[in-house]
Amino acid sequence: MQFGGERALTLRVVAVLDDRPTFDGWIWLAGYVLDAKGLATDRRELFVQFAGLHPLTAVVVPAHCRHSGAAVRSAP
């Protein structure tokens, strides 16, 4: 809805904003848009259709963002 057509983007979701009114099948998400290298380029709050989301099969964390001892897991 926000982009006036189909435009895919990769979003690192940091929160589901469940305190906002929605319609059946729609949700508000807060997160960071990731570029092709996996770097955050912009913070966004998006109103999206849940059925249109495609979870990544693996989480990629750039080396400079990793903390020692941090675990990186595949998405369910």
N, C-alpha and C positions, 0 to 999 in steps of 0.2 A: 504494500500500500504506500509506503513512504517514498518509494523510488520510481513510481509510475511505470511499472513493467517488471519483467523478470530480470533480476540482477543478483547473482549469487555473491555471497561474501562469506568469509570465514570469521567467526566470532568466538572469542574466548569468553564464555558465559561466566559472570561472577555472581549473578543474582537473578532469581525469578521474582519479579515485582508483583506479588500476589495481593497487594493492598489496593490495586487499581481496578476499576471496572473493565470488564471484557465481555466478549460474546462467546458463545459455545464454540470450542475448538481453537480459540485465540488466546495468546498469553503475551505478557510484557516481559522482556528480558533486558538485563543490563550487562554490558561487557565491553570488550575491546576488539576492534576490527584488526585482523592480522594480515600482513602482507605476505608475499610469496615466500619470504624467508622465515615466517613465523613471528615477526616482530610486531608489536602493537603499534598501530598508527593513529588510532582515534578511539575515544570512548563514546559509546552509543547506548541509547535506550530504544529498543525496537518493539513494535507491536506486530507479532507474527502469527501465522497459522501454525499450530503445533504439527500438523500433518506435513507441512512443507519443510520441516527441519531434517537435516541429514547429519547425524553425529559422525565424527571422525572415528576411525578404528584405532588410532593411536594418538597419543599426545606428544607433540614435538616441542621441546623447550630449548631455545637457543642456548649455547654454552655459556654466554655471558650472563644469563638469567638464572642459571642453576646455582643452588646453594649446596654446600657439602652436606651429605647425608640425606638430601631430599630424594624421595622416591618418585619415579615417573611411571605411571600405570597406563595400560590400555583402557580405553573407554569400554563400558559394558556392552 
